[in-house]
Amino acid sequence: MNLHHFGTKILRLSDLLVDHDLPHRLRGKIGGGTLAIFPIEDDQFHTLVIDGLEGIYLTDFHTRTLMQQLMRTYYHLTIQTRVERQFLETQLGLGHQRPVIVLNNEYYLPLSSAKNRNTTWISGHWLRQIDFIGPKQILATFGINQQTITVEAHTSMGRKQMSEFVWFATMLHNIHFAAIKPGLLRYLTTYPATPENSNAKAVPAVIYKGVELAVHEIDATEPGRDLFGLADLLTEELTVSLI
């Protein structure tokens, strides 16, 4: 279901499940436009997905399965992130881990304990603002595809804990992206596609939208650099890591 249908209405899980005939996907997955995933109780479907690019749909995968699937697919990046997380936690003197998932220019936050059970996850890379409207109830505002989308969700965190968690996740994301950006730039400029070299090594695309945002940042800081065939690169299915 397309998000334009809802206009500026706040998206509430209870309203979506009761008032709308949502499409079904037996095998859902986290995509570059995913804003939030909600665990639901249903005989067939276990997760409601709100995606800024693909709309709203139900899948038979649990939220925990979706996140595990994401980490298994890009295990090499999640291993790197674990090292970066440990470094950041040590630098900040933190005594416990925070279960944020970082993949290139995307990161995801659980709204309650996600170690052994399903929980709601939201994307930090599209997040613009979090407002508490109750002791354990928030409004998450996302900006994506020239849309502003507000989603209501429940959390086990208090205001201070949530604020600290989002701050930590953002720092980890920034550290991770800073670490991979030099390699990304080198890869993009190592194998130029020229008419004389039609057999040049194919350039894989970074996970989801990561390459697009990275290139935009590179363009802003290093104008004039020729990133060869970028338009063609960005039209491919963005599923292969540059790292």
JODAWO-V555586 format. One record per backbone hydrogen bond with DSSP energy under -1.0 kcal/mol. NH is the residue of the N-H (numbers start at 1). CO is the residue of the C=O. E is the energy in kcal/mol with one decimal. If there is no record, write none. Layout:
BEGIN
nh=NH co=CO e=E
nh=NH co=CO e=E
END
This chain:
BEGIN
nh=5 co=2 e=-1.2
nh=6 co=3 e=-1.6
nh=9 co=6 e=-2.3
nh=11 co=150 e=-2.8
nh=16 co=12 e=-2.5
nh=17 co=13 e=-2.2
nh=18 co=14 e=-1.5
nh=19 co=15 e=-2.8
nh=22 co=20 e=-1.1
nh=25 co=58 e=-2.8
nh=34 co=31 e=-1.6
nh=35 co=50 e=-2.8
nh=36 co=50 e=-1.7
nh=37 co=121 e=-2.3
nh=38 co=48 e=-2.7
nh=40 co=46 e=-2.4
nh=46 co=59 e=-2.0
nh=47 co=59 e=-1.8
nh=48 co=38 e=-2.5
nh=49 co=57 e=-3.0
nh=50 co=36 e=-2.8
nh=51 co=55 e=-2.9
nh=52 co=33 e=-2.9
nh=55 co=51 e=-2.0
nh=56 co=1 e=-1.8
nh=57 co=49 e=-1.9
nh=58 co=23 e=-2.5
nh=59 co=47 e=-2.2
nh=66 co=62 e=-2.2
nh=67 co=63 e=-2.0
nh=68 co=64 e=-2.4
nh=69 co=65 e=-2.7
nh=70 co=66 e=-1.8
nh=71 co=67 e=-2.2
nh=72 co=68 e=-2.6
nh=73 co=69 e=-2.1
nh=74 co=70 e=-1.6
nh=78 co=74 e=-1.8
nh=79 co=75 e=-2.3
nh=80 co=76 e=-1.3
nh=81 co=77 e=-2.2
nh=82 co=78 e=-2.0
nh=83 co=79 e=-1.6
nh=84 co=80 e=-2.1
nh=85 co=81 e=-2.9
nh=86 co=82 e=-2.5
nh=87 co=83 e=-2.2
nh=88 co=84 e=-2.5
nh=89 co=85 e=-3.0
nh=90 co=86 e=-2.2
nh=91 co=87 e=-2.6
nh=92 co=88 e=-2.1
nh=94 co=89 e=-2.7
nh=100 co=98 e=-2.6
nh=101 co=108 e=-2.0
nh=103 co=106 e=-3.3
nh=106 co=103 e=-2.0
nh=108 co=101 e=-2.4
nh=109 co=122 e=-3.1
nh=111 co=120 e=-2.8
nh=121 co=37 e=-1.8
nh=122 co=109 e=-2.6
nh=123 co=35 e=-2.5
nh=124 co=107 e=-3.2
nh=128 co=141 e=-3.5
nh=129 co=141 e=-1.5
nh=131 co=139 e=-2.3
nh=133 co=137 e=-2.5
nh=134 co=137 e=-1.2
nh=138 co=153 e=-3.0
nh=139 co=131 e=-2.7
nh=140 co=151 e=-3.0
nh=141 co=129 e=-3.0
nh=142 co=149 e=-3.4
nh=143 co=126 e=-2.2
nh=144 co=147 e=-2.2
nh=147 co=144 e=-2.0
nh=149 co=142 e=-2.6
nh=151 co=140 e=-2.8
nh=152 co=11 e=-2.7
nh=153 co=138 e=-2.3
nh=155 co=136 e=-2.5
nh=156 co=111 e=-2.0
nh=162 co=158 e=-2.7
nh=163 co=159 e=-2.4
nh=164 co=160 e=-2.5
nh=165 co=161 e=-2.4
nh=166 co=162 e=-2.6
nh=167 co=163 e=-2.0
nh=168 co=164 e=-2.5
nh=169 co=165 e=-2.7
nh=170 co=166 e=-2.3
nh=171 co=167 e=-2.1
nh=172 co=168 e=-2.6
nh=173 co=169 e=-2.4
nh=174 co=170 e=-2.3
nh=175 co=171 e=-2.4
nh=176 co=172 e=-2.5
nh=177 co=173 e=-2.5
nh=178 co=174 e=-2.2
nh=179 co=175 e=-1.8
nh=180 co=176 e=-1.8
nh=181 co=177 e=-1.7
nh=184 co=180 e=-2.3
nh=185 co=181 e=-2.6
nh=186 co=182 e=-2.4
nh=187 co=183 e=-2.5
nh=188 co=184 e=-2.2
nh=189 co=185 e=-1.4
nh=197 co=194 e=-1.1
nh=200 co=197 e=-1.5
nh=208 co=238 e=-2.2
nh=210 co=207 e=-2.2
nh=213 co=209 e=-1.9
nh=214 co=210 e=-2.4
nh=215 co=211 e=-2.7
nh=216 co=212 e=-2.2
nh=217 co=213 e=-2.1
nh=218 co=214 e=-2.6
nh=219 co=215 e=-3.1
nh=220 co=216 e=-1.9
nh=221 co=217 e=-1.9
nh=222 co=218 e=-2.9
nh=225 co=222 e=-1.4
nh=233 co=229 e=-2.2
nh=234 co=230 e=-2.4
nh=236 co=233 e=-1.1
nh=239 co=237 e=-1.7
END
